[in-house]
């Protein structure tokens, strides 16, 4: 019945092709909870939990989670048939999730450190169902070999062979020739510090230390290193203390960002496979590899956070159905290229797009009214803040120095507005291989979105009260991929309609009128 | 401005606008919006009144001012909002596309091709039933692309839904 007999042999399968997750998960759940409860456990074991029951509750909670994890292993089974992938789960409320194999868009295999040590990998199967929050199927976790074979089975399948029935061909797809589109270059590591991902790491460490302190009821003053730091900071002037703290923070963030970059993108490779898929793999300790069906790739986004832009770096995110754009350095697996030189980003974008001309297409700027709006918005916000602080000063709530200091917001706002206007631009690129809607916006993160014609479903044209007054509109292309909608902000209404008509011919045409004719 | 040389300024093309979608929603929608908003205002007014009557008398002036302001704002809202929304809300279904305009202060036009429609829902709340109204929601594979038509006559909504589900034969596979 099953098309993956060797996987069945490896996992402890039950009748009719239903198989379980890897039994090694029975070890992972307790270990994971142990790690998460570490501060509480440390507090209980080392310090002896002098007062309060807090730590004990944490330990009990961790125990309950371990029990649930183990139950989950016993209640979760899955199977793969030529036509569908099914997962059964739930103890009280049994659910069967079914995904037809021809709806599978992406397969994401990732392994956190612990999974990796135990030879496990988590498999997330993405479908095009983006309107529901619980999209797709997650299998946490299979053995590494089983995960890889499942990926091959789902995405490198040969439709004819699959439809012909069961086991007509070799089950493991022949090792297909791959073309390397990009791989991590040592020189790229210099972009690490400019990603600021270290802030997150610092935050996590700080939260851990804070929790350890609060759960163990230890007075931080009694700890050697803390006492030395406090003592030092209170012995110098405030200005010096602040500048020392800032320098320390910057150094720590730079180091953490660089280390984070290396750990996340070690062994990064972007490859194209003959089965029509793109494959991104990376990671030093936790590994992640994402497979995207190329005909589901609707476009790419070149994004340049301000700092990265300053050193001419950029990264690429995929716009594809079945993968939602997530948060953090990984962007939910949509990252096609980690922070790298801009030229490299453009080269990779040209390689993966059906319409390579879109990458270098010249952009149409949005004109003086859009520029005025950028200034009105940026300066308006700043002026309100400044105004509030002056009112607070006038009513003796806050000091004059604070109000005066806030005046520095105005030039910053003006710079931001100027840069935001400079970023604004759009174009429709047409070449024999396809047409692409190109839009660029943003300053703190400048994004150039390239969305192919077949990815666009329809249009929303939005006009706020103020936009209506200045004859501007925001053109929103709706799509089933990526963020679900991509915007061209503050473009003149007539131009927005022209762009919509050119990017997706025919759809808006019947609704257009030419008032002057 | 640092753009490539082939860039041009926007808006140099001929003037073009979106024409209004052909149909207005049911005139009864005005009454429905009025009643719905009225209920909200009455709840707020009642809450203020209870607070006034149970509170101490020291702030009586403030309470009365609050009540008066509430009544004035409510009256303005109730007079203006239903007419304005009725003027703005429009819809149209052609064999190829669904076209709506909605909003009040902010306005939005939405266009979706019939070939990419995934679901058509018509929905009726308790209050809407009293007015013989129905909401129609047309969704596509994009979660940002749903078209909502509020305040349609029940029969019109039903006919529109039938027409759309008849036209949308999911011609392109799963229409993503």
Contacts between the chains, C-beta under 8 A, distances in Angstrom:
chain1	res1	chain2	res2	distance
A	103	B	174	6.8
A	128	B	141	6.4
A	128	B	174	5.9
A	128	B	176	4.1
A	130	B	141	7.0
A	130	B	142	7.3
A	130	B	143	5.5
A	130	B	176	8.0
A	131	B	139	6.6
A	131	B	141	7.4
A	131	B	142	7.9
A	131	B	143	4.4
A	296	B	176	7.9
A	321	B	141	7.7
A	321	B	176	4.8
A	360	B	4	7.9
A	362	B	3	6.5
A	362	B	4	3.7
A	362	B	5	7.3
A	362	B	6	4.2
A	362	B	7	4.6
A	363	B	3	6.1
A	363	B	4	7.5
A	363	B	7	5.9
A	364	B	7	5.9
A	364	B	8	5.7
A	364	B	9	7.3
A	364	B	10	5.3
A	365	B	1	6.2
A	365	B	3	6.2
A	365	B	7	6.2
A	365	B	9	6.4
A	365	B	10	6.7
A	366	B	10	5.6
A	367	B	9	5.8
A	367	B	10	4.9
A	367	B	11	5.7
A	422	B	1	6.2
A	422	B	2	6.8
A	425	B	3	6.9
A	425	B	7	7.5
A	457	B	112	6.5
A	457	B	113	7.2
A	457	B	116	4.8
A	457	B	140	4.9
A	457	B	141	6.3
A	457	B	142	5.0
A	457	B	145	5.5
A	457	B	175	7.8
A	458	B	97	7.9
A	458	B	110	6.9
A	458	B	111	5.2
A	458	B	112	3.7
A	458	B	113	6.1
A	458	B	116	6.8
A	458	B	140	6.3
A	458	B	142	7.5
A	458	B	145	5.3
A	459	B	109	7.8
A	459	B	110	7.2
A	459	B	111	4.8
A	460	B	108	5.8
A	460	B	109	7.0
A	460	B	110	4.8
A	460	B	111	7.8
A	460	B	144	7.3
A	460	B	145	7.3
A	461	B	18	6.8
A	461	B	108	6.8
A	461	B	109	4.3
A	461	B	110	7.8
A	462	B	106	6.8
A	462	B	107	7.6
A	462	B	108	4.8
A	463	B	106	6.8
A	463	B	107	5.1
A	463	B	108	7.4
A	464	B	105	7.6
A	464	B	106	4.7
A	465	B	105	5.1
A	465	B	106	6.4
A	468	B	107	6.9
A	476	B	144	7.0
A	478	B	112	7.5
A	478	B	140	6.7
A	478	B	142	3.9
A	478	B	144	4.9
A	478	B	145	3.4
A	479	B	142	5.3
A	480	B	140	7.7
A	480	B	141	3.7
A	480	B	142	5.1
A	480	B	176	3.9
A	481	B	176	7.7
A	483	B	144	8.0
A	484	B	142	5.0
A	484	B	143	4.7
A	484	B	144	4.3
A	484	B	145	7.6
A	485	B	142	6.6
A	485	B	144	3.5
A	485	B	145	7.4
A	491	B	10	6.1
A	492	B	10	5.3
A	492	B	11	4.2
A	493	B	17	6.8
A	493	B	18	7.9
A	494	B	11	6.3
A	494	B	13	6.3
A	494	B	14	7.4
A	494	B	15	5.4
A	494	B	16	4.8
A	494	B	17	7.1
A	495	B	10	4.3
A	495	B	11	5.5
A	495	B	13	6.7
A	497	B	16	5.2
A	497	B	17	7.4
A	497	B	18	6.5
A	498	B	13	5.5
A	498	B	16	6.6
A	506	B	96	7.7
A	507	B	96	7.5
A	507	B	97	6.0
A	507	B	111	6.0
A	507	B	113	5.6
A	508	B	18	7.6
A	508	B	111	5.9
A	510	B	94	6.3
A	510	B	96	7.5
A	510	B	97	7.3
A	511	B	18	5.5
A	511	B	19	5.7
A	511	B	21	7.7
A	511	B	92	7.9
A	511	B	97	7.8
A	511	B	99	5.6
A	511	B	111	6.8
A	512	B	16	5.4
A	512	B	17	7.2
A	512	B	18	6.6
A	512	B	19	7.0
A	513	B	16	7.2
A	513	B	17	5.5
A	513	B	18	7.5
A	513	B	19	4.3
A	514	B	14	6.4
A	514	B	15	6.7
A	514	B	16	5.6
A	514	B	17	7.8
A	515	B	15	6.0
A	515	B	17	5.8
A	516	B	14	7.3
A	516	B	15	5.3
